[in-house]
Structures are given as structure tokens and as C-alpha cells.
């Protein structure tokens, strides 16, 4: 194999330790649940403060996807200011910020669900967003919980003096 192909293959190697680690599994759950949340909202007619929930879910879905791919390809050193020795701290701050905003989104979705609870009756024949808002509430809560768990994990690793996201 020519040297150019060998160096290209080695530069795109997958970090299998991260893929099987606790934080890697949490990242996958965050990506999956975040995608389900924003598609649940976007697939239905929404208004008002639900725009904030959609923004939070899409923003953190994209950001988490980027963090996951960078860590999976072991390219976190390429990120200026946030990579290298600061990668664990950057991920922990990301997770804790996502937790706070997902809890705010959860509050909005619970409010919207309660506000539309009148149309949960069988006799109600008009278009109703109750089930969509209820589903979005559940997924907002799950996302908030998983980001909180990930933030606690990162905080514990940082307090122990670790500099890497994955235990080796």
C-alpha cells in the first residue's frame, strides 16, 4: 500500500475505546433522543414558546453530534481553545449547559401539554397537539436526565484530576 494511503487510513481510525465507553454510549443516547425530540416537534404544527424547545433540541443535537464525531475520530486536539487538555472541561460545560436548557424546555413542554389537555377527550374532533406535546415532554425529560448524567460523569472525572474524556 502506498504511504499516502497508509497515512490517510491511520488518520481516520475510529477510537474504539470511546465507542464502548460509558460516555460514548451516553453521547449516542443524547443524539438519538435529541433527534426524536426535534422531529416530534417539527412534524407537528407548533407555536410560541415551542420554538425555543425546537431551537434547544436542534442546537444541542448538532453540537453533540460534532463532539461525538470529533471524539470518535480522536481529533479533539484540532479544536482551537477547547480541544487538547481542555476537552474534558469543554464537554462537561456543554453537558451542564444542555441540562439547564433542556430542563427549561421540559418546563415549557409540560406547560403546553397541560394547556392542551382539554382536547384529550374522545369526543374532541379537532386537531390536537396534546399527544405531540406529551411525547415531546417525555423526550425533553429524558434528554435532560442523560445530559445531567453525562455532566456529573465529566465533573467527577475532572475532580479526580483526569484530563481525558474516556478512562483508559
C-alpha positions in Angstrom: 0.0 0.0 0.0 1.4 3.4 -0.9 2.5 5.7 2.1 -0.2 8.3 1.2 -3.0 5.7 1.7 -1.5 4.3 4.9 -1.3 7.8 6.5 -4.8 8.5 5.3 -6.2 5.3 6.8 -4.5 5.9 10.1 -5.7 9.5 10.3 -9.3 8.3 10.1 -9.1 5.5 12.6 -12.0 5.1 15.0 -11.5 5.4 18.7 -13.0 2.0 19.7 -12.4 2.6 23.4 -14.7 5.7 23.2 -17.3 3.8 21.2 -17.7 1.3 24.0 -17.2 3.6 27.0 -19.9 4.9 29.3 -19.6 8.5 27.9 -19.7 7.1 24.3 -23.0 5.3 25.0 -24.4 8.4 26.7 -23.5 10.5 23.7 -25.3 8.1 21.4 -28.4 8.2 23.6 -28.2 12.0 23.6 -28.0 12.1 19.8 -30.9 9.6 19.3 -33.2 11.1 21.9 -32.4 14.7 20.7 -33.3 13.7 17.1 -36.5 12.1 18.3 -37.4 15.2 20.2 -36.9 17.7 17.5 -38.6 15.5 14.8 -41.6 15.1 17.1 -41.9 18.9 17.4 -41.1 19.7 13.8 -43.5 17.1 12.5 -46.4 18.9 14.1 -47.8 22.4 14.0 -46.3 24.3 16.9 -46.4 27.9 18.0 -45.0 30.3 20.6 -42.5 29.1 23.1 -42.2 25.7 21.5 -39.8 27.5 19.1 -37.4 27.7 22.0 -37.7 23.9 22.6 -37.0 23.2 18.9 -34.0 25.6 19.0 -32.5 23.9 22.1 -33.1 20.4 20.7 -31.6 21.1 17.3 -28.7 23.2 18.6 -27.6 20.6 21.1 -28.3 17.7 18.7 -25.9 19.3 16.2 -23.3 20.2 18.9 -23.4 16.7 20.5 -23.1 15.1 17.1 -20.0 17.2 16.4 -18.5 16.4 19.8 -19.2 12.7 19.2 -17.6 12.6 15.8 -14.5 14.5 16.9 -14.0 12.2 19.9 -14.8 9.1 17.9 -12.2 10.1 15.3 -9.8 11.2 18.1 -9.5 14.7 16.5 -10.3 16.8 19.6 -6.8 18.2 19.5 -7.7 20.1 16.3 -10.4 22.2 18.1 -8.8 25.6 18.9 -9.2 26.8 22.5 -11.5 23.9 23.5 -9.5 20.8 22.5 -6.5 19.1 23.9 -6.2 19.3 27.6 -9.4 21.3 27.9 -11.6 18.7 26.0 -13.0 17.1 29.2 -13.9 20.5 30.7 -15.4 21.6 27.4 -17.6 18.5 27.2 -18.6 18.9 30.8 -19.6 22.5 30.4 -21.5 21.6 27.2 -23.4 18.8 29.1 -24.3 21.0 32.1 -25.5 23.9 29.9 -27.5 21.4 27.8 -29.0 20.1 31.1 -30.2 23.6 32.2 -31.7 24.4 28.8 -33.3 21.0 28.4 -34.9 21.4 31.9 -36.2 24.8 30.7 -37.5 23.1 27.5 -39.1 20.4 29.7 -41.0 23.1 31.7 -42.3 24.7 28.5 -43.4 21.4 27.2 -45.2 20.5 30.4 -47.0 23.8 30.4 -48.0 23.3 26.7 -49.2 19.8 27.5 -51.3 20.9 30.4 -52.7 23.8 28.3 -53.8 21.4 25.6 -55.1 18.7 28.0 -58.7 19.7 27.2 -58.5 18.0 23.8 -57.5 14.6 25.2 -61.2 13.7 25.3 -62.5 11.1 22.8 -65.4 13.4 21.7 -62.9 16.2 20.7 -62.7 16.0 16.9 -60.4 19.0 16.0 -56.7 18.9 15.5 -55.0 18.4 18.9 -51.3 18.8 19.9 -51.7 17.1 23.2 -50.1 13.8 22.3 -47.2 15.5 20.4 -46.6 17.8 23.4 -46.8 14.9 25.8 -44.3 13.0 23.7 -42.0 16.0 23.5 -42.2 16.4 27.3 -41.1 12.9 27.8 -38.2 13.2 25.4 -37.2 16.5 26.9 -37.1 15.0 30.3 -35.0 12.0 29.1 -32.6 14.3 27.3 -32.2 16.5 30.4 -31.6 13.4 32.5 -29.0 11.9 30.2 -27.2 15.3 29.8 -27.2 15.6 33.6 -25.7 12.1 34.0 -23.1 12.9 31.4 -22.3 16.3 33.1 -21.9 14.6 36.5 -19.7 11.9 35.0 -17.5 14.6 33.4 -17.4 16.6 36.7 -16.3 13.6 38.7 -13.5 12.8 36.2 -12.4 16.4 36.3 -12.4 16.5 40.1 -10.3 13.4 40.1 -7.7 15.2 38.0 -8.3 13.3 34.8 -7.6 15.2 31.6 -9.3 12.8 29.1 -12.9 12.1 28.5 -12.5 8.3 28.4 -10.9 6.3 31.1 -8.0 4.3 29.6 
